[in-house]
Amino acid sequence: PLIGPQSIQYQNGKSGQEERKRHDRFFTTSMMPNYADSIVEIGLNKLCVELEKIADTNENYSVDNIISVSTLKAALSCIFGEESVISDDVLLAFKSNYDQAWGEMERRLANDFPQGDDDPRHDEFKRALDSMEDFVKNVVKHRKQIEKSKADWLFIDELIDMYQDDEEKFLDMAVTYVVAGYHTTAGAMIWVLYFLMKHPEYQEQLHEELERLDKSSPPWSQVLSNAGDLPIMDAVVNESLRCGVIAPWGGRESDEYLYLSGYEIKPRTPVIFSTGTLHFDPKIYPKPEEFKPERFINADKNKIS
């Protein structure tokens, strides 16, 4: 698999719940403003500069690499600290290995498996995974060498503390969060840009809303603390996530007997839920095939989210 067997994705039962509690406290809504300034300065400012370079050209241009480097920098700065942000070439190499591994996983999910033990796909897949792990190991090694107080404690320091006696589990956890922070964020940003380009009327509304911000006072951390002041931005992002279906499904393993829609689910049964299907359920989202951010403005958060 792309993610190691001891990843947080596969942790169940009471011990898994306790691990998630320790992890999750770094990613609560109240924690997000702590990351905002770093994300903007390290990731988004670079993205804006690069996009401005191509804005006035008449050529087709793939923004995939630009967004990937920017989001990797943002994810690394939040998880491992700003000093972990390294050269664009190294980040692009990580992306290349990730794309290789992800593509192989997609082929296997479509029942296209390597043909025999000698198929070069085995070695290519392993090489990509090993390179991703080496990338994370180097970043973590650098973090461990930095003297820090509890006030400087980051998520990676929590992982180091939790799994100091289990290097394999620690590595599985660290790789999981790098991949999760990069994959979903890059995908979300690409879809937001796509839908804004397809629907310039929302582009104009969003620009007007952002122009009304007081440029003199708030750093981005304060802006995000008052996200209710940016209803159009919030709606555009939510509708892009809905239509783009960044994570089409998720999986867990049942800890006990469950009864769902008349079916008995035994303990240790894998349970797959389809978020993509929910995103296009007309009972929840009328005319689900249409991009309509306004459905998230003044919405009943108990019915739509």
Disulfide bonds with the S-S distance in Angstrom:
none
